């Protein structure tokens, strides 16, 4: 029987039911589809905006970090001590002393940035090199031991005449541990001779990319995956650690379920790529569409407006998010959004709040690190000026002092001869392995000569006594640890006295393997304000006291202390207490080289 005839036999009641179903279900389906598509496009738009903003911020932070690395490389290259050591190493003169200087400087500069894991100098022929690695104490066991690799790098830097970025390499450490490093190499130029001197290579760990982590919630579907890729497609860094060092796949622009954004990074040949899985984000909308259709079917046409209102209500969080994203783009950070409901878009609000807090923390940290870097640069420049002022050939000085000594002996000026001999001994002691460790016995002999010369300098206006118990003379301490304190006693305490000055240096062995030094003088004391400042751990201003406090902190951490006791009428007493023993010597050896 034809369908039309069957329809004619259906009662009006059934016809109305069918018409009502057609009139209600179809609009419900159409309306729900429209609502779903609008929400999906709105969601995708917000995903684009959020991803664009995040990748822009990450590029900005990464460029700031690269700028700090290049500033550090520049400081290293222009350091006169580093340049002198490189020149000596190239010429084959005093290689041990040159490498010692490079090690000291590389350690100093390497501590300025946490991410710096190694520093290497290679001469222009690839023959002579020196490398310092924080994670490797064995000099010959490093990636630059391969001469072929050194020659290849030298050739590559000569061709580029600028910074060369090497891909991430996995270094094997003792105990089976591994560390991922990428390298930045720059040619070292002799601008006077207009020629290449060699190559400076800096190895940088994955800590360098910590700013790429903006505090994403692991359970949030709005998280993106970030990678740094070089021009050959090799992955320098990835949040998925097993992808580091591999070749990145090509971008499938036809894939509508994945959002991929790329930005070039200034001062490098890198590309920052961000992946967002749109399919996972849209999955929550399918349940929303089914609910909308069901509501349309149940409540028919009169409630379509309610469905539309609910749709607008459901997207309220995204509208609020969009408005506040624009505020962040204008520089307002740290704001927190209060979601009205915990719907499908609630994870977006949580992600926005976390991102806002993270950006605020990162900006504060960058400002703090910039201030610390500027302070370090200022101190370094001051140190370079002092080094230039005091630079003199030690052998010339020794030979000259020896000639003066013999001239004094010929003229029977034996006191002058003794002073010259003491001065020569002091210079030899002070410029050799300055951070090394010596027995207390050797330090005592040096202090006797130092105070003898100061005594003659100030016309015997003071006497001095050094008391060291015999059992303490074999203990190892760092060279010239007490010299700045004793110099302050002479210059600031005894200097203004006309006679009867006295300086006493005593050592005692305390419980728990601790050695205490007490330095006393009967000269001009210290005012209360200055005394309080000297006893603060963060005091600044006096080079001598700052030097002692900094060395104690570097050698012994919190296990050593220094304390000043004084009044303006009774002189000054300085107490220095340090630990000793095998563990302390091992730790001090690592710190001091």
Residue pairs with C-beta under 8 A, 6 or more apart in sequence:
7 15
10 18
20 300
23 300
23 301
24 296
24 297
24 300
24 301
25 296
25 297
27 296
27 301
27 304
28 292
28 293
28 295
28 296
28 297
28 300
28 304
29 293
29 296
31 292
31 296
31 304
31 307
31 308
32 289
32 292
32 293
32 296
32 307
33 289
35 289
35 292
35 307
35 308
35 311
36 285
36 288
36 289
36 292
38 311
39 285
39 288
39 311
39 314
39 315
40 282
40 285
42 315
42 318
43 281
43 282
43 285
43 318
43 345
44 259
44 278
44 282
46 318
46 321
46 322
46 348
47 222
47 259
47 276
47 278
47 281
48 259
49 322
49 325
50 222
50 321
50 325
50 348
50 351
50 352
51 224
51 259
51 261
51 274
51 276
52 261
53 325
53 328
53 329
54 214
54 224
54 274
54 355
55 226
55 261
55 263
55 272
55 274
56 263
57 214
57 359
58 211
58 212
58 214
58 226
58 272
58 274
59 263
59 265
59 272
61 211
61 212
61 362
61 366
62 209
62 211
62 212
62 228
62 265
62 272
63 265
63 266
63 267
64 366
65 115
65 208
65 211
66 265
66 266
66 267
66 268
67 267
68 113
68 369
68 373
69 113
69 115
69 116
69 184
69 202
69 204
69 208
70 163
70 267
71 373
71 377
72 109
72 112
72 113
72 116
72 202
73 184
73 186
73 200
73 202
75 109
75 377
75 380
76 82
76 105
76 106
76 109
76 119
76 200
77 83
77 186
77 188
77 200
79 105
79 109
79 380
79 384
80 384
80 387
80 388
80 391
81 101
81 105
81 387
82 101
82 102
82 105
84 101
85 97
85 98
85 99
85 101
85 102
85 105
86 98
86 102
86 121
86 123
86 188
86 197
86 198
87 197
88 94
88 95
88 97
88 98
89 95
89 98
89 99
89 102
89 121
89 123
89 128
89 130
90 123
90 124
90 128
90 197
90 198
92 128
95 128
98 130
99 130
100 593
102 121
102 130
102 132
103 130
103 132
103 593
104 435
104 593
106 119
106 132
107 132
107 593
109 116
109 119
110 116
110 117
110 118
110 119
110 132
110 134
112 373
112 376
114 207
115 204
115 205
115 206
115 207
115 208
115 210
116 134
116 202
116 203
116 204
116 205
117 133
117 134
117 135
117 179
117 181
117 203
117 204
117 205
118 131
118 132
118 133
118 134
118 135
118 136
118 142
118 181
118 201
118 202
118 203
119 131
119 132
119 200
119 201
119 202
119 203
120 129
120 130
120 131
120 132
120 142
120 144
120 200
120 201
120 202
120 203
121 129
121 130
121 131
121 188
121 198
121 199
121 200
121 201
122 128
122 129
122 144
122 150
122 153
122 154
122 198
122 199
122 201
123 129
123 197
123 198
124 154
124 195
124 196
124 197
124 198
124 199
125 151
125 154
126 147
126 150
126 151
126 153
126 154
127 147
129 144
129 150
131 139
131 142
131 144
131 201
133 142
133 203
135 171
135 173
135 179
136 142
136 171
136 173
136 174
143 149
143 169
143 171
144 150
144 201
153 164
153 166
153 185
153 199
153 201
154 198
154 199
156 164
156 185
157 164
157 185
157 186
157 187
157 196
157 199
158 187
158 196
161 187
162 186
162 187
163 184
163 185
163 186
163 267
163 268
164 184
164 185
164 186
165 182
165 183
165 184
165 230
165 236
165 268
165 269
165 270
166 182
166 183
166 184
166 185
167 182
167 230
167 232
167 234
167 236
167 245
168 180
168 181
168 182
168 234
168 235
168 236
168 237
168 244
168 245
169 180
169 181
169 182
169 183
169 245
170 178
170 179
170 180
170 244
170 245
171 178
171 179
171 180
171 181
172 178
173 179
179 205
180 205
180 206
180 241
180 244
180 245
181 203
181 204
181 205
182 203
182 204
182 236
182 237
183 201
183 202
183 203
183 204
184 201
184 202
184 204
185 199
185 200
185 201
185 202
186 199
186 200
187 196
187 198
187 199
188 196
188 197
188 198
188 199
188 200
189 195
189 196
189 197
190 196
190 197
206 237
206 244
209 228
209 237
211 362
212 226
212 228
212 237
212 239
212 272
213 239
214 354
214 355
214 358
214 359
214 362
215 354
215 355
215 357
215 358
216 223
216 224
216 351
216 354
216 355
217 223
217 347
217 350
217 351
217 354
219 347
220 347
220 350
220 351
221 277
221 280
221 281
221 283
221 284
221 347
222 276
222 281
222 347
222 348
222 351
223 351
224 274
224 275
224 276
225 238
225 239
225 240
225 274
225 275
226 238
226 239
226 272
226 273
226 274
226 275
227 235
227 237
227 238
227 239
227 243
227 248
227 272
227 273
227 275
228 235
228 236
228 237
228 238
228 265
228 270
228 271
228 272
228 273
229 235
229 236
229 248
229 270
229 271
229 273
230 236
230 269
230 270
230 271
231 269
231 271
232 247
233 247
233 248
234 245
234 246
234 247
234 248
235 243
235 244
235 245
235 246
235 247
235 248
236 244
236 270
237 244
238 244
248 273
251 260
252 258
256 278
257 277
257 278
257 279
257 282
258 275
258 276
258 277
258 278
258 279
259 275
259 276
259 277
259 278
260 273
260 274
260 275
260 276
261 273
261 274
261 276
262 271
262 272
262 273
262 274
263 271
263 272
264 270
264 271
264 272
265 271
265 272
284 344
285 344
288 314
288 344
292 307
292 310
292 311
295 303
295 306
295 307
295 310
296 303
296 304
296 307
299 306
299 307
313 341
314 341
314 343
314 344
314 345
315 345
316 340
317 337
317 339
317 340
317 341
317 343
317 345
317 346
317 348
317 349
318 345
318 348
320 337
320 349
321 337
321 345
321 348
321 349
321 352
324 335
324 337
324 352
325 352
327 335
328 335
328 356
328 359
333 356
333 359
333 360
333 363
334 356
334 357
334 359
334 360
335 356
336 353
336 356
336 357
337 349
337 352
337 353
339 345
339 346
339 349
339 350
394 427
394 431
397 427
398 424
398 427
398 428
401 420
401 423
401 424
401 427
402 424
404 420
405 417
405 420
405 421
405 424
408 414
408 416
408 417
408 420
409 417
415 456
418 452
419 452
419 453
419 456
422 449
422 450
422 452
422 453
423 453
425 446
425 449
426 446
426 449
426 450
426 453
429 446
429 479
429 480
430 479
430 480
433 479
434 479
434 480
435 478
435 479
435 591
435 592
435 593
436 478
436 479
436 592
436 593
437 476
437 477
437 478
437 479
437 585
437 588
437 589
437 592
438 476
438 477
438 478
438 479
439 473
439 474
439 475
439 476
440 468
440 472
440 473
440 474
440 475
440 476
440 477
440 507
440 515
441 468
441 473
441 474
443 477
443 479
443 480
443 481
443 482
444 466
444 468
444 473
446 480
447 466
447 482
447 483
447 486
447 505
448 466
450 483
450 486
451 464
451 466
451 486
451 490
451 503
454 487
454 490
455 462
455 463
455 464
458 490
458 494
458 495
458 501
461 494
461 497
461 498
461 499
461 500
461 501
462 490
462 494
462 497
462 500
462 501
462 502
462 503
462 523
463 501
463 502
463 503
464 502
464 503
464 504
464 505
465 502
465 503
465 504
465 505
466 504
466 505
466 506
467 504
467 505
467 506
467 507
468 506
468 507
469 507
469 508
469 509
471 509
472 507
472 508
472 509
472 515
475 515
475 580
476 580
476 585
477 515
477 578
477 580
478 551
478 555
478 588
478 592
481 548
481 551
481 552
481 576
481 578
482 505
482 517
482 519
482 548
482 576
484 543
484 544
484 545
484 547
484 548
485 519
485 544
485 545
485 548
485 574
485 576
486 503
486 505
486 519
487 544
488 542
488 544
488 545
489 503
489 519
489 521
489 523
489 572
489 574
490 503
490 521
492 523
492 524
493 501
493 503
493 521
493 522
493 523
493 524
493 525
493 571
493 572
494 501
494 503
494 521
494 523
495 523
495 524
496 523
496 524
497 523
497 524
500 522
501 521
501 522
501 523
502 520
502 521
502 522
503 519
503 520
503 521
504 518
504 519
504 520
504 521
505 517
505 518
505 519
506 517
506 518
506 520
507 515
507 516
507 517
507 518
508 515
508 516
508 518
509 515
509 516
510 516
510 577
512 579
513 579
513 580
513 581
513 584
514 577
514 578
514 579
514 580
515 577
515 578
515 579
515 580
516 575
516 576
516 577
517 575
517 576
517 577
518 573
518 574
518 575
519 573
519 574
519 576
520 571
520 572
520 573
520 574
521 571
521 572
522 570
522 571
523 571
523 572
524 568
524 571
525 566
525 567
525 568
525 569
525 570
525 571
525 572
526 534
526 564
526 566
526 567
526 568
526 572
527 568
531 564
531 566
533 539
533 541
534 542
534 545
534 564
535 563
535 564
537 549
539 545
539 546
539 549
540 546
548 562
548 576
549 562
552 560
552 561
552 562
552 576
552 578
553 560
554 591
554 592
555 578
555 587
555 588
555 591
555 592
556 578
556 579
556 584
556 587
556 588
557 587
559 578
559 579
559 584
560 576
560 577
560 578
560 579
561 576
561 577
562 574
562 575
562 576
562 577
563 574
563 575
564 572
564 573
564 574
565 572
565 573
565 574
565 575
566 572
566 573
578 584
